[in-house]
Amino acid sequence: MKAPAKSSASSSPAVSIREPSAAADPGHKPGERRSLDLFARLAEHEHEQVSLYYDPSSGYRGIIAIHSTVLGPALGGTRFWNYSSEEDALIDALRLARGMTYKAAVAGLNLGGGKSVIIGDNRTTRREALFRAHGRHVESLKGRYVTAEDVGTSTGDMEFIKAETDHVTGLIGKSGDPSPVTAYGVYRGIKACARYRYGSDSLAGKSVALQGCGSVGYHLARLLAADGAAITCTDIDPQRVKRVVEESRAKPVGTDEIYDVPANVFAPCALGAVINDQTVDRLRVEIVAGAANNQLAEDRHGELLEQRQITYAPDYVINGGGLINVNAELHGWAPERARSKAGEIYDTLLRVFEIAREEGVPSYRAADRLAEQRIAAIAKVRRNFV
Ligand SMILES: NC(=O)c1ccc[n+]([C@@H]2O[C@H](COP(=O)([O-])OP(=O)(O)OC[C@H]3O[C@@H](n4cnc5c(N)ncnc54)[C@H](O)[C@@H]3O)[C@@H](O)[C@H]2O)c1
């Protein structure tokens, strides 16, 4: 994937870190410092900036990666995770930050991409000092980066961050649960896929195999059922299945059977990497379109879907409603405006399929191109009118 153009401001600190387990490498002398090739890593995908901050009093060790601020402040959650090495933490931050740039770009938001990671055990109860240290770190970037919740963090943690900086979103009592907006975006995305595939976006008489009856799956099922679609659903939690069966007239199946269900649409709304070597040949559908992040185990599974003539709605395009909801909180949008913006996923997906057809590439690559086109166009406008 070609990286987007970057903005003018770029500061990349030189960093070398002490390996945590030098003893594991017999050629490594104790105390010797080894390079992480940090600048090479930043250059590889044109990241603008990486910031590291260590606060000995709280034990805070945090990395903030800013991939791009071309479209606006870099937004991305804070992941709190016990990484096996500092290098793993850095790579995760860089990878996730870049993904946020693309997601915001195709969602048509004026946001760039960033991400932060805190290294440590996310079950710790000593959170205030840790997250306030993170808040200081975020504040030091003066709005170039805005944070939110992610794996291992909670709305309560965001409140601690808020004590130190305004550049945080997803606060208690603000935009709230993003799932209804995400589900609406996925529903509109499924309709766009139907339009592309069948010439009509009506879901009456169409069938959907729904994997995951959680927050998004539940709301999605209601929207699909109201549109006349027949749903087959699964979840590891029987209570969640029951609710969808009762409220959306769905038919339940076992968690592994969902891949074999003959249907128009397979909607993954549970886990990532569900399109993989074990499942791709089993699918008996014409469309894959759901909320889950990172649905393709590897890029090549996107090619395999293409070869099987299965229309794939790239995950980060169709599930952009969650980010749109966060953006709504940042800018004080009314809920209807967030929903309407999520509805635009319909047109975005049709554009992605058009690019795929014109350029002869799989849809997941076409989505990247759409994001890159928007970023390059806005970068050019900004250069022209300084
Ligand atoms: N919530 C959002 O706004 C949002 C936004 C963007 C992306 N997503 C992604 O969409 C997916 C669903 O999000 P959610 O908020 O509904 O999460 P959730 O945790 O509420 O629901 C996930 C459901 O999947 C079920 N599940 C787990 N393993 C399963 C398996 N092997 N087979 C079947 N079901 C299984 C869980 O029991 C749960 O009910 C996730 O991948 C999430 O990252 C969510």
The ligand as a MOL file (V3000), in Angstrom:
LIG
                    3D

  0  0  0     0  0            999 V3000
M  V30 BEGIN CTAB
M  V30 COUNTS 44 48 0 0 0
M  V30 BEGIN ATOM
M  V30 1 N -19.0110 -1.0280 18.2250 0
M  V30 2 C -18.6550 -0.2630 17.2070 0
M  V30 3 O -19.1280 0.8620 17.0390 0
M  V30 4 C -17.6580 -0.7770 16.2060 0
M  V30 5 C -17.1010 0.1140 15.2840 0
M  V30 6 C -16.2030 -0.3670 14.3200 0
M  V30 7 C -15.8720 -1.7170 14.3250 0
M  V30 8 N -16.4260 -2.5590 15.2500 0 CHG=1
M  V30 9 C -16.0570 -3.9800 15.2020 0
M  V30 10 O -17.2290 -4.7560 14.9930 0
M  V30 11 C -17.1420 -5.9840 15.7110 0
M  V30 12 C -18.3290 -6.0970 16.6650 0
M  V30 13 O -18.2930 -5.0110 17.5710 0
M  V30 14 P -19.3170 -4.9430 18.7890 0
M  V30 15 O -19.1680 -3.5930 19.3530 0
M  V30 16 O -20.6400 -5.4380 18.3560 0 CHG=-1
M  V30 17 O -18.6480 -5.9840 19.7770 0
M  V30 18 P -19.3880 -6.8760 20.8750 0
M  V30 19 O -18.3160 -7.3950 21.7610 0
M  V30 20 O -20.5390 -6.1600 21.4660 0
M  V30 21 O -19.9820 -8.0800 20.0020 0
M  V30 22 C -19.1990 -9.0880 19.4650 0
M  V30 23 C -20.0030 -10.3660 19.5770 0
M  V30 24 O -19.2840 -11.4140 18.9520 0
M  V30 25 C -19.4730 -12.5770 19.7200 0
M  V30 26 N -18.4440 -13.5410 19.3800 0
M  V30 27 C -17.1830 -13.6320 19.8560 0
M  V30 28 N -16.5690 -14.7010 19.3160 0
M  V30 29 C -17.4490 -15.2560 18.4540 0
M  V30 30 C -17.3910 -16.3750 17.5850 0
M  V30 31 N -16.2950 -17.1340 17.4770 0
M  V30 32 N -18.4790 -16.6770 16.8360 0
M  V30 33 C -19.5910 -15.9220 16.9420 0
M  V30 34 N -19.7100 -14.8610 17.7550 0
M  V30 35 C -18.6410 -14.5410 18.5050 0
M  V30 36 C -19.4450 -12.0950 21.1470 0
M  V30 37 O -20.0520 -13.0280 22.0210 0
M  V30 38 C -20.2510 -10.7910 21.0270 0
M  V30 39 O -21.6250 -10.9950 21.2210 0
M  V30 40 C -15.7800 -5.9630 16.3890 0
M  V30 41 O -14.8510 -6.5810 15.5360 0
M  V30 42 C -15.4630 -4.4870 16.4890 0
M  V30 43 O -14.0720 -4.2540 16.5230 0
M  V30 44 C -17.3020 -2.1310 16.1740 0
M  V30 END ATOM
M  V30 BEGIN BOND
M  V30 1 1 1 2
M  V30 2 2 2 3
M  V30 3 1 2 4
M  V30 4 1 4 5
M  V30 5 2 4 44
M  V30 6 2 5 6
M  V30 7 1 6 7
M  V30 8 2 7 8
M  V30 9 1 8 9
M  V30 10 1 8 44
M  V30 11 1 9 10
M  V30 12 1 9 42
M  V30 13 1 10 11
M  V30 14 1 11 12
M  V30 15 1 11 40
M  V30 16 1 12 13
M  V30 17 1 13 14
M  V30 18 2 14 15
M  V30 19 1 14 16
M  V30 20 1 14 17
M  V30 21 1 17 18
M  V30 22 2 18 19
M  V30 23 1 18 20
M  V30 24 1 18 21
M  V30 25 1 21 22
M  V30 26 1 22 23
M  V30 27 1 23 24
M  V30 28 1 23 38
M  V30 29 1 24 25
M  V30 30 1 25 26
M  V30 31 1 25 36
M  V30 32 1 26 27
M  V30 33 1 26 35
M  V30 34 2 27 28
M  V30 35 1 28 29
M  V30 36 1 29 30
M  V30 37 2 29 35
M  V30 38 1 30 31
M  V30 39 2 30 32
M  V30 40 1 32 33
M  V30 41 2 33 34
M  V30 42 1 34 35
M  V30 43 1 36 37
M  V30 44 1 36 38
M  V30 45 1 38 39
M  V30 46 1 40 41
M  V30 47 1 40 42
M  V30 48 1 42 43
M  V30 END BOND
M  V30 END CTAB
M  END
